[in-house]
Amino acid sequence: MAGEGRAPLPVVPPPFRDERLSSWLERIADVYLVSLDDLRAHVGWSRPALQLEIDPVQTDMERIAAATNSSVERLFGMTFHDAPSRYRSLLRPDAREICPVCSRGMQRPPRLRTWSFAFSFYCDRHRQPLQSPDTRGASVLSDVGSASRGAAILSNWAKGGETAVVPVDAAISLLLAPHRKPSPPAPWELARLARSDQQAHAMELSRPCPRPVLGILVPEFNSAVPVYNQLLPRALPGLRDAPFAERYAIAIGLARLLKNPATAVAHILETTDEFGRKKVLALIDRWPAGIRNAVTRGDRRITTRGEGRGAATRVRLSRQRVRAPSGRDAWRDRADA
């Protein structure tokens, strides 16, 4: 088989800490001015590098280890083979975000495993925002503090760590739920679109647009991305493939929701129509009993008017704060050992 019996490659750049296997192999291929496929044929591993990161094959890892004078254990540490299932479900294998400091002066910047997580927005080492080819809406979503907190909560949850009082998956479901019935863009929501474009896409713009709860807790998201261009999935796993602005807004919304669930839910219910209120209350009703009671118990009451019937829905809410996630990132520590 190709690669067997060949001498190790004479020049192999050392991998960066937490670098992905595919990133390192690409940089090795650059040394010899060949493509990654050419390097793969020379060394003799079978699976594409991106697949190898998710589901490494022992024989392939042994061939790469022999060609690079590395240990198999070290190569396995550059993959996601031992990442928890939640974390793997939110990985973006094709992610190309880079740190401007880490990549300074480099022809091909390294790609780290941590940066492949759907809610990784910063370089932990340099405290710099990651640069992405997708800059749509980035300048408007400026709540860095909330985005950082939300991303940390999501990462901790995905790796099996302690979660907040409101389960993270339940909180995300609430953010993606409708707060009112879908409707076509209003005239003021089309203000940024040229008249000629409005006329050219009149049929598309007449279709109902989803109205997610996210737009209530993160109103700047509707300014960053017009309602007719928003690409939010219906469930949490779909966020892996969502554009940057949608993922960043979700992180902001999660932090704001979990900072004070009672106040957030009260604000949401004050802005819903009958359609949205039913959806929101149905989701909250499915939360674990202890958590649901904590949110609905207390002395704060709000009244929301039923649409079209003048009836009142009375909801009791308490000011319950959410504990910040705790514990070390054991999965990442093991990989770096």
ABEGO torsion letter per residue (X at the ends): XBGBGBBBBABBBBBBBGBBAAAAAAAAAAAAGBBAAAAAAAAGBABBAAAAAABBBAAAAAAAAAAAGBBAAAAAAABAAABBAAAAAABBAABABBBAAAABGBABBBBBAAAABAABABBAAAGBBBBBABABGAAABABAAAAAAAAAAAAAAAAGBBBBABBAAAAAAAAABBABBBBBBBAAAAAABBAAAAAAAAAAAABBBBBBAAAAABAAAAAABBAAABBBBABAAAAAABBAAAAAAAAAAAAAAAABAAAAAAAAAAABBAAAAAAAAAAAAABBAAAAAAAABEABBBBBBBBGAGBBBBBBBBBBBBBBBBEBBAAAAAAAX
